[in-house]
């Protein structure tokens, strides 16, 4: 790749990936104080589909043609590995999909909370899941809105299109629910779920009440730039100001049917902060990438690395959760309920949801070079041990 500086436009668009950015800007990895999860993600992404992880090689016995196929790292933050995980997840969820309308509701939090959330990621992420799901279940149980038990799936995202930290929750909600006498009750209107203002205020109240509880128990970090919040009166002033704001919760139009739902699930559930196809250029000092509506962003390499790593989740944190009818404890009841609907769901997801594994064994075919022999496979051992937490950071020369 030719040496370049800054963010000018370029006619060539080479195939780029996040690993190249880590390799181009090693100083960023040395400067940042990486958590063990971040270091592990960096090491995995840099090794993904390289000789470091081993794999297989296809060999032609006639002409000697060879084609290596390297293993994937399968790290959940690796852009290369999410298509396989996405396809498997969608297929597993098929058994829990009802042939009913589904709504897409997004819960966001005010900007004033973002630094506190970032310093207390695991605690706050759990609180956001609990407050959002609790708000939806509470309104659904109210006879004035529905009077039934709904099902929902929630997915945590933490980024904007330019990789800033912006935690928000995407939820997929059934357009109806199960009554106490085990009958399906559809929403009165197929055009909207619940009043957005009521949902927003309920979410605000539940989340702020939970935040006050964990603060009182001493479970929130308020050091460094948040040291002023160690004073209870100052913290209460923040909470009061947040009660005075209207929080942004919005509900999109319902999906037309299960096919649209599958497409949505595959698009959202296993996203990472940025996919490789959005990368446009890696220069000597900057990274340029697509944002949205045809626009691009340009960041210094060190800043791009910092922002990308903002979205590495805590160890074993579950970013996709199911509630109500979609919970695993209701699997049998859900199967019985599905049988009562006159519309059945296809036995497989639509084509766009099915994804072939990049690590799966390819079809053994004739050699593409000579066409005379069938390719055979040989195992490629890793060139060295897969990167550990300590080897994620570049070694000094």
Buried (B, 14 or more C-beta within 10 A) or exposed (E): EEEBEEBEEEEEEEEBBBBBBBEBBBEBBEEBEBBEBBBBBBBBBBBBBBBBBBBBBBBBEBEEBEBBBBBBBBBBBBBBBBBBBBBBBBBEBBEBBBEBBBBBBBBBBEEEBBBBBBBBBEBBBBBBBBBBBBBBBBBBBEEEBBEBBBBBBBBBBBBBBBBEBBBBBBBBBBBBBBEEEEEBBBBEEEEBBBBBEBBBBBBBBBBBEBBBEBBEEEEBBBEEEBEEBEEEEEBEEBBEEBEEEEBEBEBEEBBEBBBEBBBBBBEBBBBBBBBBEBBBBBBEBBBBBBBEEEEBBBBBBBBBBBBBBBBBBBEEBEBBBBBBBBBEEBEEBBEEBBEEEEEEBEEEBBEEBBBEEBBEEEEEEEBEBEEEBEBEBEEBEBEEEBBEBEBBBBEEE
